[in-house]
């Protein structure tokens, strides 16, 4: 496949985004099944693994807009499979583009630190949207909204404590193995 | 390769186009966020249930989905109520205990409206998903003339979820053969080892798979043709237009009905009133 592609997104990039979206969905489901549903430990691990995969994806594709594209695919799938995410789509897309911009601004996709900071902020802001959505859909019941907000915390700790360190280690190993190329 | 196999089309009693079902699910899911009156939500739930049953006629699956939803709802209510009880007991004698007691009461006080809000969305989504096949879905994506950047990742996603389920199974067997076990207990005791044994090989395999698949897609010029041809033509018929019209009419009517009713006090204003009363 020598030669320059006429598209900004190469076929390989698009295939990687689709495959990682599928992998993240299957792994999350597997962890939820093994972990026995919605408990703090399962949430911690599930979010950690998803973030680690997201870091690998962003480092592998390494182009402006990869977070937005990944978000678009996962939102379309959640919309079709679970009926959720329609209302939150536009703000989430704006957040993804903002974080893409931040990564590009702070050293680009080749700098692992910029990728990690961008992904951490992206995960944090998406959780804000989740709380907003639960406030909208369960606005009559303050107890439920509070508990939904509390349940988000172990998930974000999973992102920070498992996802980012593992993601960084994966990327280093994959770069060493030549699977993630340093262009 | 299982991922490249094409499933036969699922039977669809009403024969609605995928786009019609998609519009219905988007419209109903969106309007339910705005609705807050129990009567309107209940009426919408009944209307969408009729649509679900008539358009799928898969009674056992629908019953199973409802049983699952009921079980999940009861479980979540139980967990939330139990958590507030536990925290309230731990904070007994402090100022915070009274606040947690209020929260606990509010969970049981108005739990039906959020769940009632979920029902219409669930009905239209089940109607969409139970009639969905990969072939239909990809045909619709092509018919909608989605750009390559949207079409290709979605196509890969749909084709590869079953493939990954097989990969996860193979990986579990491989880990067992090496004398390790992957379970909730082992993940709790050795979380990092579990991730290393499962997620790392999965990520590497995915990246290798992506290389091969991208090469195959390039060779076959997937997503490049301006006017793609497809096996099953996706055409909107009269019944689809009628269904779309009904969707717009029903969602518009319930939104109008809701707008004529007096607004309920918001969560914040109710909380402020409760605090005022407590003072």
Interface residues (C-beta under 8 A of the other chain):
Chain A: X1 X7 X9 X10 X11 X12 X14 X15 X16 X17 X18 X19 X20 X21 X22 X23 X25 X26 X27 X30 X31 X34 X35 X36 X38 X41 X45 X48 X49 X52 X53 X56 X60 X69 X72 X73 X76 X77 X79 X80 X81 X82 X83 X84 X86 X87 X135 X136 X137 X138 X139 X140 X141 X142 X143 X144 X145 X146 X147 X150 X162 X166 X170 X173 X174 X177 X179 X180
Chain B: X22 X25 X26 X29 X30 X33 X36 X76 X79 X80 X83 X84 X103 X104 X106 X107 X109 X110 X111 X113 X114 X117 X118 X121 X122 X124 X125 X128 X129 X132 X137 X148 X149 X150 X152 X153 X154 X155 X156 X157 X160 X161 X163 X164 X165 X168 X182 X183 X184 X187 X188 X191 X195 X198 X199 X200 X202 X203 X204 X206 X207 X208 X209 X210 X211 X213 X214 X215 X217 X218 X222 X223 X264 X266 X267 X270 X271
